[in-house]
Amino acid sequence: MTNTTNPVSWEALESTPQYRTLTAHQRNWVKALLSNGGNPVAATEAAYNCKSLKNATCLSYEVRRHPSVRAFLELHDVLSYGAPSKEQQIASVLETIREAPAYSRVRAQRLLAELTGFVGTSTDDQRSETNSGLESKGPISKIGDVVLQDGQKYRVTHIDENGHPTEGDLIETV
């Protein structure tokens, strides 16, 4: 990112929704972090009453990874230094893919493919159709679950690779 000639004022940052969602300790932490040159352990020592450097180090990791703190720091960076480059966006998506649970990686991988130009970007309408198509296939089940279909209860005995029931034993008619 390139530094802008007019960095955002602290008063402007305090008026943002991202700042208002922070707890008092988190607010003190981000102020300390931004004023000390970006040292998260020193910011943690300043904002929290840590009994040791080891505690401050551990807690600083947790604070840095908190979604509200990350959202505020990302906003600060965009307002202060400009939008991230394509390379930085790709690096961020790769980090998200690594950290995401398996069931949510597909969307991040799709975004990565769009950013790198391997596939075209999806419109909101295409995404809505895709999402509604997934929902219409039915709920995800596991073997042994009881499902209601056509007014009858079945115990699931087989599922497909997506977790959708394919066979079941009739339990009762409702």
Helices and strands as residue ranges (DSSP letters): H 10-14, H 17-20, H 24-35, H 40-47, H 53-65, H 67-81, H 86-99, G 102-104, H 105-116, H 124-136, E 146-149, E 152-159, E 165-173
